[in-house]
Amino acid sequence: MSFNDHIETTEEIILRHQDTLCTNESQLVHPWWYNFKYSVIGIIFGIVLVKAEVINWFRIQEMFHLTSFYMFGVLGTAIFVGAVSIFIIKKLNLKSIYGEKISIDNKEFNKGQIYGAIIFGIGWGITGGCPGPLFAQFGSGFSVVIITILSAITGTWIYGYFREKLPH
C-alpha cells in the first residue's frame, strides 16, 4: 500500500489538526530537486531577517524589557499581513499555484497552548531566538546558537515522543 492509498481515520484527522492550522497535503509527486526553490526562499528570508535586525539578540531583549517598540511593530505587521492573507484566501476560495484547493480549518483552543506559549516565551527570552531566526543567526556566524538549535530539535523530539500522554 502506497502513501496515497492510506485512508485516514477520524481520530488521525483530529490528531493532525492538533499539529497544524492548515492540513493541506499535495497529492502531486515532484522530482527530488523540486524542493530547492524552498531553500532559495529560506535563504532570502534569512537575509531579510538579518537586514531587519530581527535576529539581533539586543533587539529581542529590548522587546522583552519593554524598552523598544521595534520588534512589536515587526511582529504586529506579520500578524496583520497573515490575518489579511488568510481572510483573502478564505473569502476568494483561492487555490494553490497547482490548482489544488486550500483549506484552512479553525482550531479549538486548549490549555496545552498556554503551557507551550510559556515554555516558548521563556526559551525565546533566554536564548534570543525562535525557530526561524535561529538558522539566520547561525548563518550569520553566531555558532553558539547551535546549542539552541539542538535544544529546539530535542524539545520537538521529546514532545513527539510523549505527545499522546500530554494534555491537549
C-alpha positions in Angstrom: 0.0 0.0 0.0 1.5 3.4 -1.0 1.2 6.6 0.9 -1.6 7.9 -1.4 -3.6 4.8 -0.7 -3.7 5.5 3.0 -7.2 6.3 4.2 -7.2 8.4 7.4 -9.5 7.6 10.3 -11.4 10.4 12.1 -9.0 10.0 15.0 -6.0 10.5 12.7 -7.6 13.6 11.2 -8.3 15.1 14.6 -4.7 14.3 15.8 -3.3 16.0 12.6 -5.4 19.1 13.3 -3.6 19.5 16.7 -0.4 19.9 14.8 -1.3 22.3 12.0 -3.7 25.0 11.2 -3.7 24.2 7.5 -4.0 20.4 6.8 -3.4 20.6 3.1 -1.2 18.0 1.5 -0.4 18.0 -2.1 -1.1 14.8 -3.9 1.3 15.8 -6.7 4.6 13.9 -6.9 7.6 16.0 -7.9 11.3 15.1 -8.6 13.7 15.3 -5.6 15.3 18.5 -6.8 12.0 20.2 -6.9 12.2 21.5 -3.3 15.3 23.6 -3.9 13.1 26.6 -4.5 12.2 26.4 -0.8 15.9 26.6 0.1 16.2 29.8 -2.1 13.2 31.3 -0.4 14.6 30.4 3.0 17.9 32.0 2.2 16.2 35.2 1.1 14.0 35.1 4.2 17.2 34.7 6.3 18.8 37.7 4.6 15.7 39.8 5.3 15.7 38.8 9.0 19.4 39.8 9.3 18.9 43.1 7.5 15.8 43.9 9.5 17.8 43.2 12.7 15.1 40.7 13.8 17.7 38.2 14.7 19.6 40.7 16.9 19.8 39.4 20.5 19.7 43.0 21.7 16.6 43.9 19.7 14.9 40.8 21.2 16.0 41.8 24.8 14.6 45.3 24.2 11.3 43.8 23.3 11.2 41.6 26.4 12.3 44.5 28.6 9.6 46.7 27.0 12.1 49.4 26.1 11.5 49.5 22.4 8.5 49.1 20.1 10.6 47.9 17.1 10.0 44.1 17.5 6.4 44.6 18.5 6.0 46.6 15.2 7.6 43.8 13.2 5.6 41.0 14.8 2.3 43.1 14.7 2.9 43.7 10.9 3.5 40.0 10.4 0.3 39.1 12.2 -1.7 41.7 10.3 -0.4 40.5 6.9 -1.0 36.9 7.9 -4.6 37.6 9.0 -5.4 39.6 5.9 -3.9 36.9 3.7 -5.9 34.1 5.4 -9.1 36.3 5.1 -8.5 36.7 1.3 -7.7 33.0 0.8 -10.9 32.0 2.5 -13.1 34.8 1.0 -12.0 34.2 -2.5 -11.6 30.4 -2.3 -8.1 30.7 -3.7 -6.3 27.6 -5.0 -2.6 26.8 -4.8 -0.3 27.5 -7.8 -1.1 24.0 -9.0 -4.8 24.4 -8.8 -5.3 22.4 -5.6 -7.9 23.6 -3.0 -6.5 25.4 0.0 -8.5 24.7 3.2 -7.7 26.4 6.5 -9.6 24.8 9.3 -10.4 26.5 12.6 -8.6 25.2 15.7 -10.1 24.7 19.1 -8.3 26.3 22.0 -6.8 24.0 24.6 -4.8 24.6 27.7 -1.7 22.9 26.2 -1.3 26.1 24.0 -0.8 28.2 27.2 1.9 25.8 28.5 3.6 25.7 25.1 3.5 29.5 24.8 5.0 29.9 28.3 7.8 27.5 27.5 8.4 29.0 24.1 8.5 32.6 25.5 10.9 31.6 28.3 13.2 29.9 25.8 13.0 32.9 23.4 13.7 35.4 26.2 16.7 33.4 27.4 18.3 32.5 24.1 17.2 35.4 22.0 16.0 33.2 19.2 12.9 31.5 17.9 12.9 28.8 15.2 13.1 31.0 12.1 15.8 33.4 13.3 17.9 30.6 14.8 19.1 29.4 11.4 19.7 33.0 10.3 21.8 33.6 13.4 23.8 30.5 12.7 24.2 31.5 9.1 25.4 35.0 10.2 28.3 33.3 12.1 26.9 33.1 15.6 28.0 29.5 16.0 27.0 29.3 19.7 23.3 29.2 18.6 23.9 25.6 17.6 23.2 24.7 21.2 19.8 26.4 20.9 19.1 24.7 17.6 20.0 21.3 19.1 17.8 22.1 22.2 14.9 23.0 19.9 15.2 19.8 18.0 15.5 17.8 21.2 12.4 19.5 22.6 10.5 18.8 19.5 11.5 15.1 19.6 10.5 14.9 23.3 7.1 16.4 22.5 6.6 14.0 19.7 7.6 11.0 21.9 5.2 12.0 24.8 2.5 13.7 22.7 -0.2 11.1 23.3 0.3 11.3 27.0 0.2 15.1 27.2 -3.0 17.2 27.8 -4.4 18.5 24.5 
